[in-house]
Amino acid sequence: MNTVHPHKRVLGVDGGGSKTIACIANVFASIGDGQVELEVIGRGESGPSNPRSVGFELALLNLSKAIGRAMNQSSVDPSSIDAGCLSLAGAGRPEEQIPVRQWADEHAIAKRTIVIDDVEPLRFAAKYEQSKVHSDPQVSWDRTVTLVVGTGAIACGNVGNGPSYRCGGWGYLLGDEGSGFSMGLAGLRSVCHSHDLGHELTDFQRELLAHLELTRPTDLIGFVYQSLLPRAVIAQLSEVVVNHADRDPNASRIVKIAIDAMVQLVETTARRIELCQGAFALALSGGILCNHPSVVSQLLSELHEQKIAPQITHLVREPIYGPLLIAAQ
């Protein structure tokens, strides 16, 4: 990189259903190639800030905590922050963004603040991280499919600065096929089916029950229907499913069905925005993809088999770069 000069100071927030990360960064712009460099000077974490899952009151409280901790670590005043981008799960629609934006304006967390969902920024984070590893002028991130698979599952397609197309993300009752929740639930259903048939539970199925601190299949009824937050706990069972996929037929089948659903999300998104094989970049994120290389490997293999393989694939390690870069713009 050529000589850099301080450009501005920004705030970025990545808020999800389990935690919230806020960072303050100095932005440096290169005179030679127009690239942007981020220098994180403050970082703070707190609990979930998805307003749809925890409500606006708790979401805003956790936003305040994470941003406050980042401010304290950086020792900067909010008045010195040129722009902020709050990227939140559950804030993809105007009616969800307006209360958060009003809160940000009231608390003057930056001179200007925007509120967006948590999927759109990932392509910026992917491009930034990938450029640090291998910068290829032949690779373009202007045509991108972003796939996020964690507790839920969603894909987003972008061509240039045009409108994005979203596929999936319907939530655990209406969709989210391929998600951690869908895999965990399928595992529990296999326990129920084995019990109905009078079959002895496999090691895989017994571990599912043990993870929930249950001893009998019939204990699942009380757990599932009387628990206040079964969704997150059931999604965590996907770890057990993936870990047994290489030695248990039920687990292997569940993972295969999930990967087929992920392929469908990518294929549908690429088709809807008229991307052809090799003509798009694929950004991956979410706990299922970030924590399980075997799942990513199988996914990419299936995409290749279906002749919708991307030109380049990048697994996002630090989603917070996305909102920071959007704020920098």
C-alpha positions as CSV (number, residue, x, y, z in Angstrom):
1,M,0.0,0.0,0.0
2,N,1.2,3.5,-0.8
3,T,1.4,6.3,1.7
4,V,-1.7,6.5,3.7
5,H,-3.4,9.5,5.3
6,P,-6.1,9.7,8.0
7,H,-9.5,9.9,6.4
8,K,-12.2,9.6,9.1
9,R,-13.3,7.8,12.3
10,V,-16.2,5.4,12.2
11,L,-18.3,3.2,14.4
12,G,-19.5,-0.2,13.4
13,V,-21.9,-2.6,15.2
14,D,-22.6,-6.2,14.3
15,G,-25.6,-7.3,16.4
16,G,-27.1,-10.7,16.4
17,G,-29.3,-13.1,18.3
18,S,-26.5,-14.2,20.7
19,K,-24.1,-11.2,21.0
20,T,-23.4,-7.7,19.9
21,I,-19.9,-6.4,18.8
22,A,-19.1,-2.7,18.5
23,C,-15.9,-1.3,17.1
24,I,-14.5,2.1,16.6
25,A,-11.9,2.5,13.8
26,N,-9.7,5.0,12.1
27,V,-10.0,5.0,8.4
28,F,-7.0,5.5,6.1
29,A,-7.3,5.9,2.4
30,S,-4.5,5.0,0.0
31,I,-3.6,7.7,-2.5
32,G,-2.3,5.1,-5.0
33,D,-5.0,2.5,-5.3
34,G,-8.0,4.0,-3.6
35,Q,-8.2,1.1,-1.1
36,V,-9.3,1.6,2.5
37,E,-7.4,0.5,5.6
38,L,-9.1,0.1,9.0
39,E,-7.4,0.6,12.3
40,V,-9.6,-0.7,15.1
41,I,-9.0,1.4,18.2
42,G,-11.8,0.3,20.4
43,R,-14.0,-2.9,20.8
44,G,-16.9,-3.7,23.0
45,E,-19.2,-6.7,23.4
46,S,-22.6,-7.4,25.0
47,G,-25.6,-9.6,24.7
48,P,-28.1,-10.0,21.8
49,S,-29.5,-7.0,19.9
50,N,-31.9,-8.7,17.5
51,P,-35.1,-6.7,18.2
52,R,-37.3,-9.4,16.8
53,S,-36.0,-12.1,19.2
54,V,-35.3,-10.1,22.4
55,G,-37.5,-7.0,21.9
56,F,-36.4,-3.4,21.4
57,E,-35.8,-2.6,25.0
58,L,-33.2,-5.3,25.6
59,A,-31.7,-4.8,22.1
60,L,-31.1,-1.1,22.6
61,L,-29.7,-1.8,26.1
62,N,-27.2,-4.2,24.7
63,L,-26.3,-1.8,21.9
64,S,-25.6,0.9,24.5
65,K,-23.4,-1.4,26.5
66,A,-21.3,-2.6,23.5
67,I,-20.9,0.9,22.1
68,G,-20.1,2.3,25.5
69,R,-17.4,-0.3,26.0
70,A,-15.9,0.4,22.6
71,M,-15.9,4.1,23.4
72,N,-14.2,3.5,26.8
73,Q,-11.5,1.4,25.2
74,S,-10.8,3.9,22.5
75,S,-10.9,6.9,24.7
76,V,-12.7,8.9,22.0
77,D,-15.7,11.2,22.3
78,P,-18.8,10.5,20.2
79,S,-18.5,13.9,18.6
80,S,-15.3,12.8,16.9
81,I,-17.0,9.8,15.1
82,D,-17.9,10.9,11.6
83,A,-20.3,8.0,10.8
84,G,-21.8,4.9,12.3
85,C,-23.4,1.8,10.8
86,L,-25.6,-0.4,13.0
87,S,-25.9,-3.8,11.3
88,L,-28.5,-5.8,13.2
89,A,-30.2,-9.1,12.7
90,G,-34.0,-8.6,12.7
91,A,-33.7,-5.0,11.4
92,G,-34.1,-5.5,7.7
93,R,-37.4,-3.6,7.4
94,P,-38.1,0.1,7.8
95,E,-40.4,-0.4,10.7
96,E,-37.6,-2.2,12.6
97,Q,-34.9,0.3,11.6
98,I,-36.8,3.5,12.6
99,P,-36.8,3.0,16.4
100,V,-33.1,2.0,16.3
101,R,-32.2,5.1,14.2
102,Q,-34.2,7.3,16.5
103,W,-32.3,5.9,19.5
104,A,-29.0,6.5,17.8
105,D,-29.9,10.1,17.0
106,E,-31.1,10.8,20.5
107,H,-27.9,9.4,22.0
108,A,-25.6,11.1,19.4
109,I,-23.4,8.0,19.0
110,A,-22.0,9.5,15.7
111,K,-22.5,12.5,13.5
112,R,-24.4,10.4,11.0
113,T,-25.8,6.9,11.6
114,I,-27.5,4.3,9.4
115,V,-29.3,1.1,10.4
116,I,-29.2,-2.0,8.2
117,D,-29.6,-5.7,8.4
118,D,-26.8,-8.1,9.2
119,V,-26.5,-9.8,5.8
120,E,-25.8,-6.9,3.4
121,P,-22.5,-5.8,5.1
122,L,-20.9,-9.3,4.8
123,R,-19.9,-8.9,1.2
124,F,-17.9,-5.8,2.1
125,A,-16.2,-7.8,4.9
126,A,-15.5,-10.7,2.6
127,K,-13.9,-8.4,0.0
128,Y,-11.8,-6.6,2.6
129,E,-10.6,-9.8,4.3
130,Q,-9.9,-11.6,1.0
131,S,-7.9,-8.6,-0.3
132,K,-5.6,-9.0,2.7
133,V,-4.8,-12.6,1.7
134,H,-4.8,-12.4,-2.1
135,S,-5.6,-9.4,-4.2
136,D,-6.5,-10.4,-7.8
137,P,-7.7,-7.6,-10.1
138,Q,-9.5,-10.3,-12.2
139,V,-11.8,-11.0,-9.2
140,S,-14.8,-8.8,-8.7
141,W,-17.0,-8.5,-5.7
142,D,-19.6,-6.4,-7.6
143,R,-21.6,-9.6,-8.3
144,T,-21.9,-11.4,-5.0
145,V,-24.1,-14.1,-3.4
146,T,-23.9,-14.0,0.4
147,L,-24.9,-17.2,2.3
148,V,-25.4,-17.1,6.1
149,V,-26.1,-20.3,7.9
150,G,-26.3,-20.2,11.7
151,T,-29.3,-20.6,13.9
152,G,-31.2,-19.6,10.7
153,A,-30.4,-19.6,7.0
154,I,-30.6,-16.8,4.4
155,A,-28.9,-15.8,1.1
156,C,-28.6,-12.4,-0.4
157,G,-27.6,-11.4,-4.0
158,N,-26.1,-8.1,-5.1
159,V,-25.0,-6.8,-8.5
160,G,-23.1,-3.5,-8.2
161,N,-25.0,-0.9,-6.2
162,G,-28.4,-2.1,-7.4
163,P,-31.0,-3.5,-5.1
164,S,-30.3,-6.7,-3.3
165,Y,-32.4,-9.9,-3.6
166,R,-33.0,-12.0,-0.5
167,C,-33.8,-15.7,-0.4
168,G,-34.7,-17.6,2.8
169,G,-34.6,-16.0,6.2
170,W,-38.3,-16.9,6.9
171,G,-37.6,-18.0,10.5
172,Y,-37.8,-21.4,12.1
173,L,-41.6,-21.8,11.7
174,L,-41.9,-20.7,8.0
175,G,-38.5,-21.9,6.6
176,D,-34.8,-21.8,7.6
177,E,-34.1,-25.1,5.8
178,G,-30.4,-25.9,6.1
179,S,-30.0,-24.0,9.4
180,G,-28.6,-25.0,12.7
181,F,-32.1,-25.1,14.1
182,S,-33.4,-27.4,11.2
183,M,-30.5,-29.8,11.8
184,G,-31.0,-29.9,15.6
185,L,-34.8,-30.4,15.2
186,A,-34.3,-33.2,12.7
187,G,-32.0,-34.9,15.2
188,L,-34.6,-34.7,17.9
189,R,-37.2,-36.1,15.5
190,S,-35.0,-39.0,14.8
191,V,-35.0,-39.7,18.5
192,C,-38.8,-39.7,18.6
193,H,-39.1,-41.9,15.5
194,S,-36.7,-44.5,17.0
195,H,-38.6,-44.5,20.2
196,D,-41.9,-45.0,18.4
197,L,-40.5,-48.0,16.5
198,G,-39.1,-49.5,19.6
199,H,-35.5,-49.2,18.4
200,E,-32.6,-48.8,20.7
201,L,-31.2,-45.2,20.5
202,T,-27.9,-44.8,18.8
203,D,-24.9,-43.1,20.4
204,F,-25.8,-40.0,18.3
205,Q,-29.3,-39.9,19.6
206,R,-28.3,-40.5,23.2
207,E,-25.8,-37.6,23.0
208,L,-28.6,-35.3,21.7
209,L,-30.6,-36.1,24.9
210,A,-27.6,-35.8,27.1
211,H,-26.8,-32.4,25.6
212,L,-30.3,-31.3,26.8
213,E,-29.7,-33.0,30.2
214,L,-32.6,-35.4,29.4
215,T,-32.6,-39.2,30.0
216,R,-35.7,-40.4,28.1
217,P,-37.2,-39.5,24.6
218,T,-40.5,-38.7,26.3
219,D,-38.7,-36.0,28.3
220,L,-38.5,-34.0,25.0
221,I,-42.2,-33.1,25.2
222,G,-41.8,-31.1,28.4
223,F,-38.5,-29.5,27.2
224,V,-39.8,-28.4,23.8
225,Y,-43.3,-27.2,24.7
226,Q,-42.6,-25.7,28.1
227,S,-39.2,-24.0,27.5
228,L,-39.3,-20.3,26.9
229,L,-36.3,-20.3,24.5
230,P,-36.0,-23.8,22.9
231,R,-35.0,-22.3,19.5
232,A,-31.4,-21.4,20.4
233,V,-30.9,-24.6,22.4
234,I,-32.2,-26.8,19.6
235,A,-29.9,-24.9,17.1
236,Q,-26.9,-25.8,19.3
237,L,-27.7,-29.5,18.7
238,S,-26.4,-29.0,15.2
239,E,-22.9,-29.4,16.6
240,V,-23.8,-32.9,17.7
241,V,-25.3,-33.7,14.3
242,V,-22.3,-32.6,12.3
243,N,-19.9,-34.3,14.7
244,H,-21.7,-37.6,14.2
245,A,-22.2,-37.3,10.4
246,D,-19.3,-39.4,9.5
247,R,-20.4,-42.4,11.5
248,D,-24.2,-42.3,12.1
249,P,-26.6,-42.8,9.2
250,N,-29.3,-40.5,10.7
251,A,-26.8,-37.6,11.3
252,S,-25.3,-38.1,7.8
253,R,-28.7,-37.9,6.2
254,I,-29.6,-34.7,8.2
255,V,-26.4,-33.0,7.1
256,K,-26.9,-34.0,3.5
257,I,-30.4,-32.5,3.5
258,A,-29.1,-29.3,5.1
259,I,-26.4,-28.9,2.5
260,D,-28.9,-29.5,-0.3
261,A,-31.0,-26.7,1.1
262,M,-27.9,-24.4,1.2
263,V,-27.2,-25.2,-2.4
264,Q,-30.8,-24.3,-3.2
265,L,-30.5,-20.9,-1.5
266,V,-27.3,-20.1,-3.5
267,E,-28.7,-21.4,-6.8
268,T,-32.0,-19.6,-6.4
269,T,-30.3,-16.3,-5.5
270,A,-27.8,-16.5,-8.3
271,R,-30.6,-17.3,-10.8
272,R,-32.8,-14.5,-9.6
273,I,-30.1,-11.9,-10.2
274,E,-29.0,-13.5,-13.4
275,L,-25.6,-14.7,-12.4
276,C,-24.0,-17.5,-14.3
277,Q,-21.4,-20.0,-13.3
278,G,-18.1,-18.4,-12.3
279,A,-19.4,-14.9,-12.7
280,F,-20.0,-14.2,-9.0
281,A,-18.2,-14.2,-5.7
282,L,-19.6,-16.2,-2.8
283,A,-19.3,-14.8,0.8
284,L,-20.0,-17.3,3.6
285,S,-20.8,-16.6,7.2
286,G,-22.7,-18.0,10.2
287,G,-21.7,-20.5,12.9
288,I,-22.5,-23.6,10.9
289,L,-20.2,-22.6,8.1
290,C,-17.5,-20.9,10.2
291,N,-17.2,-23.8,12.7
292,H,-17.4,-26.8,10.3
293,P,-15.0,-26.9,7.4
294,S,-16.5,-30.3,6.4
295,V,-19.8,-28.6,5.7
296,V,-18.2,-25.9,3.6
297,S,-16.2,-28.5,1.7
298,Q,-19.4,-30.5,0.9
299,L,-21.3,-27.3,0.0
300,L,-18.7,-26.2,-2.5
301,S,-18.5,-29.7,-4.0
302,E,-22.2,-29.8,-4.5
303,L,-22.2,-26.3,-6.1
304,H,-19.5,-27.5,-8.5
305,E,-21.6,-30.6,-9.3
306,Q,-24.6,-28.4,-10.0
307,K,-22.5,-26.2,-12.3
308,I,-23.0,-23.1,-10.2
309,A,-19.6,-22.8,-8.7
310,P,-18.5,-19.2,-7.9
311,Q,-15.4,-17.5,-9.2
312,I,-14.1,-17.1,-5.6
313,T,-15.3,-18.1,-2.2
314,H,-14.5,-16.4,1.1
315,L,-15.5,-17.4,4.6
316,V,-16.0,-14.2,6.7
317,R,-14.1,-14.3,10.0
318,E,-14.8,-10.8,11.2
319,P,-18.3,-9.6,10.1
320,I,-17.7,-6.3,12.0
321,Y,-15.6,-5.1,9.0
322,G,-18.8,-4.9,7.0
323,P,-20.5,-2.1,9.0
324,L,-17.2,-0.3,9.5
325,L,-16.6,-0.2,5.8
326,I,-20.1,0.9,5.1
327,A,-19.7,3.7,7.6
328,A,-16.4,4.7,6.0
329,Q,-18.3,5.3,2.7
